[in-house]
Amino acid sequence: MTVSFDHCFSRKRSTTAMPEVNTDNLDEQQVQLLAEMCILIDENDNKIGADTKKNCHLNENIDKGLLHRAFSVFLFNTEDKLLLQQRSDAKITFPDCFTNTCCSHPLSTPLELEENNAQGVRQAAQRRLKAELGIPLEQVTPEEIFYLTRIHYKARSDGIWGEHEIDYILFVQKNVTLTPDPNEIKSYCYVTQEELKQLMEKASKNEIKITPWFKLIAETFLFKWWDNLHNLNSFVDHEKIHRM
């Protein structure tokens, strides 16, 4: 069986100096988001400060070790299909790439800094599911977001921008209402395991693009977790940070 994916629906303190980067050619809405304050951490995920989203995603700073906290949401419907999104062309890092349901950052605010049971990260995930996919806040509450484990990875998007994150892996299984923001999301689709494997095969042939963190997670952990959606407690590991 081959899949064309035609069923996808289109739609505190700063610790770094501010490098001079011209953003004139970037999307205005996305540039505004670069002022958000991300949570700076050490390699053991201990908070050490805060800095702008812009500074956190510049390769010049990443190459010096700048690391921030992030999360990746994997939302499944009641048919056990995974919701994927294709990032919009307006995105500054990894535009046009297919990826998991939602990927973003908790902000350096009291609500999203709360570390007990990853409450702050789960609050941030609820916020971004609403902002990107239009999922009403009451449809996915922080309590319904399951914190599985963490990964640490680094990847360049281009010569200027990249990612260096400790990424909290979050699972949700619910049927939700979707109203995606076209500035964030180019298309979206629910996929089976077999359809995701076909999408990854297309990516290996450079027919489509997928984000590096999603590729790493899919190639190492995702299908094992997917097979055990109703028994995820046995895979919880809040102590280890998987270095990818």
C-alpha positions as CSV (number, residue, x, y, z in Angstrom):
1,M,0.0,0.0,0.0
2,T,1.3,3.5,-0.8
3,V,0.2,6.7,0.8
4,S,0.2,10.1,-0.9
5,F,-0.7,12.0,2.2
6,D,-3.3,13.8,0.1
7,H,-5.5,13.4,3.2
8,C,-3.5,16.1,5.0
9,F,-5.5,19.2,5.5
10,S,-3.8,22.4,4.3
11,R,-4.1,25.4,6.2
12,K,15.2,37.7,34.0
13,R,18.3,37.8,32.7
14,S,20.0,37.3,29.4
15,T,23.2,35.4,29.5
16,T,24.3,36.0,25.8
17,A,25.1,39.0,23.8
18,M,22.7,39.8,21.0
19,P,24.3,38.9,17.7
20,E,23.3,41.2,14.8
21,V,21.1,39.2,12.6
22,N,19.0,40.7,9.8
23,T,15.3,39.6,10.2
24,D,13.9,41.8,7.4
25,N,13.2,38.9,5.1
26,L,11.5,36.8,7.8
27,D,7.7,36.6,8.5
28,E,6.7,39.5,10.8
29,Q,4.5,37.4,13.1
30,Q,7.3,34.8,13.6
31,V,9.8,37.6,14.2
32,Q,7.6,39.0,17.0
33,L,7.8,35.5,18.7
34,L,11.6,35.8,18.8
35,A,11.3,38.2,21.7
36,E,9.7,35.5,24.0
37,M,11.9,34.5,26.9
38,C,12.9,30.8,26.9
39,I,14.3,28.9,29.9
40,L,18.0,28.4,29.9
41,I,19.3,25.1,31.4
42,D,22.4,23.1,31.9
43,E,22.9,19.6,30.5
44,N,21.1,18.2,33.5
45,D,18.0,20.3,32.9
46,N,18.7,22.7,35.8
47,K,17.4,26.2,35.2
48,I,20.3,28.7,35.0
49,G,18.6,31.7,33.4
50,A,16.5,33.0,30.6
51,D,17.1,34.4,27.2
52,T,15.1,35.3,24.1
53,K,13.9,32.8,21.6
54,K,16.1,34.6,19.1
55,N,19.3,34.1,21.0
56,C,18.4,30.5,21.9
57,H,18.1,29.6,18.2
58,L,21.1,31.3,16.7
59,N,23.9,28.8,15.8
60,E,26.5,31.3,17.0
61,N,25.1,30.8,20.5
62,I,24.3,27.1,20.2
63,D,28.0,26.5,19.2
64,K,29.0,28.1,22.5
65,G,26.7,25.6,24.4
66,L,23.5,27.6,24.9
67,L,20.8,25.1,25.8
68,H,17.1,25.7,26.5
69,R,14.0,23.7,27.6
70,A,11.4,22.5,25.1
71,F,8.7,19.9,24.6
72,S,7.2,17.7,21.9
73,V,3.6,16.7,22.0
74,F,2.4,13.5,20.4
75,L,-1.4,13.6,20.2
76,F,-3.3,10.4,19.2
77,N,-7.1,10.1,18.5
78,T,-9.2,7.2,19.8
79,E,-8.3,5.2,16.7
80,D,-4.7,5.3,17.8
81,K,-3.7,7.5,14.9
82,L,-1.0,10.2,15.4
83,L,-1.6,13.8,14.5
84,L,1.2,15.2,12.4
85,Q,1.7,18.8,11.3
86,Q,3.6,20.3,8.4
87,R,5.3,23.4,9.6
88,S,4.4,26.6,7.6
89,D,6.8,28.2,5.2
90,A,6.8,31.2,7.5
91,K,8.6,29.3,10.3
92,I,12.2,30.5,11.0
93,T,13.5,27.0,11.8
94,F,12.7,24.0,9.8
95,P,10.0,25.5,7.6
96,D,7.9,23.1,5.4
97,C,9.0,20.1,7.5
98,F,6.6,17.4,8.7
99,T,6.8,16.8,12.5
100,N,4.9,15.6,15.5
101,T,1.7,17.3,16.7
102,C,3.3,20.3,18.4
103,C,6.8,21.3,19.3
104,S,7.6,24.5,21.3
105,H,9.1,25.9,24.5
106,P,7.9,26.7,28.0
107,L,8.5,30.4,28.8
108,S,10.3,31.9,31.7
109,T,7.2,32.8,33.6
110,P,6.1,31.6,37.0
111,L,3.4,29.3,35.6
112,E,5.6,27.6,33.0
113,L,8.7,27.4,35.3
114,E,6.9,25.1,37.7
115,E,9.0,21.9,37.7
116,N,6.9,19.6,40.0
117,N,5.6,16.8,37.8
118,A,6.6,18.9,34.7
119,Q,3.6,21.1,35.4
120,G,5.1,24.2,33.8
121,V,5.9,22.2,30.6
122,R,2.5,20.7,30.5
123,Q,0.9,24.2,30.9
124,A,3.0,25.4,28.0
125,A,2.0,22.5,25.9
126,Q,-1.7,23.3,26.4
127,R,-1.0,26.9,25.5
128,R,0.8,26.0,22.2
129,L,-1.8,23.3,21.2
130,K,-4.3,26.2,21.3
131,A,-2.0,28.7,19.5
132,E,-0.9,26.4,16.7
133,L,-3.8,24.0,16.2
134,G,-6.7,25.9,17.7
135,I,-7.5,23.1,20.2
136,P,-9.8,24.6,22.8
137,L,-8.1,24.8,26.2
138,E,-10.8,22.7,27.8
139,Q,-10.3,19.9,25.3
140,V,-6.7,19.2,26.5
141,T,-5.9,20.1,30.1
142,P,-2.4,19.9,31.6
143,E,-3.7,16.9,33.7
144,E,-4.4,15.0,30.5
145,I,-0.9,15.5,29.1
146,F,1.3,12.5,30.0
147,Y,5.0,13.3,30.6
148,L,7.0,10.3,29.4
149,T,10.7,11.2,29.3
150,R,13.3,13.8,28.0
151,I,15.7,13.8,25.1
152,H,18.7,16.1,24.5
153,Y,19.6,16.9,20.8
154,K,21.1,19.6,18.6
155,A,20.4,20.4,15.0
156,R,21.1,23.1,12.5
157,S,18.3,24.5,10.4
158,D,20.5,26.6,8.1
159,G,23.7,28.7,8.5
160,I,22.1,31.1,11.0
161,W,19.4,29.2,12.9
162,G,19.2,25.9,14.8
163,E,18.0,24.0,17.8
164,H,19.7,22.8,21.0
165,E,17.1,21.6,23.5
166,I,16.3,19.2,26.3
167,D,12.9,18.1,25.0
168,Y,10.1,16.8,27.2
169,I,8.2,14.0,25.4
170,L,4.4,14.5,26.1
171,F,1.6,12.1,25.0
172,V,-2.1,12.8,24.7
173,Q,-4.9,10.5,23.5
174,K,-8.1,12.4,22.8
175,N,-10.4,13.4,19.9
176,V,-10.0,17.1,19.5
177,T,-11.3,20.0,17.5
178,L,-8.7,21.5,15.1
179,T,-8.5,25.0,13.8
180,P,-4.9,25.5,12.8
181,D,-3.2,28.8,12.4
182,P,-1.9,29.0,8.8
183,N,1.1,31.1,10.0
184,E,2.2,28.1,12.1
185,I,0.9,25.1,10.1
186,K,0.9,24.4,6.4
187,S,-1.0,21.1,6.6
188,Y,-1.9,18.4,9.1
189,C,-3.0,14.8,9.0
190,Y,-3.7,11.7,11.2
191,V,-1.5,8.7,10.4
192,T,-1.3,5.1,11.2
193,Q,2.1,3.5,12.0
194,E,2.3,2.2,8.5
195,E,1.6,5.6,7.0
196,L,4.3,7.2,9.2
197,K,6.8,4.6,8.0
198,Q,5.9,5.5,4.4
199,L,6.4,9.2,5.2
200,M,9.8,8.5,6.7
201,E,10.7,6.5,3.6
202,K,9.8,9.5,1.5
203,A,11.9,11.7,3.7
204,S,14.9,9.3,3.2
205,K,14.5,9.9,-0.5
206,N,14.3,13.7,0.0
207,E,10.8,13.7,-1.4
208,I,9.6,15.5,1.7
209,K,11.3,16.9,4.8
210,I,10.9,16.0,8.5
211,T,12.3,17.8,11.5
212,P,15.4,16.3,13.0
213,W,13.9,15.8,16.5
214,F,10.9,13.9,15.1
215,K,13.3,11.8,13.0
216,L,15.4,10.9,16.0
217,I,12.3,10.1,18.2
218,A,10.6,8.1,15.4
219,E,13.8,6.0,14.7
220,T,14.5,5.2,18.4
221,F,11.4,5.2,20.6
222,L,8.1,6.2,18.9
223,F,6.9,2.9,17.6
224,K,7.6,1.1,20.8
225,W,5.6,3.7,22.7
226,W,2.9,3.7,20.1
227,D,2.5,-0.1,20.5
228,N,1.9,0.5,24.2
229,L,-0.3,3.6,24.1
230,H,-2.6,2.1,26.8
231,N,0.4,1.0,29.0
232,L,2.7,4.0,28.9
233,N,3.4,3.9,32.7
234,S,5.9,1.1,32.1
235,F,8.0,3.4,29.8
236,V,8.1,6.5,32.1
237,D,11.6,7.6,32.8
238,H,11.9,11.0,34.5
239,E,15.4,10.5,35.7
240,K,17.3,9.8,32.5
241,I,17.9,12.4,29.8
242,H,18.4,10.5,26.5
243,R,21.3,12.0,24.6
244,M,20.6,11.8,20.9
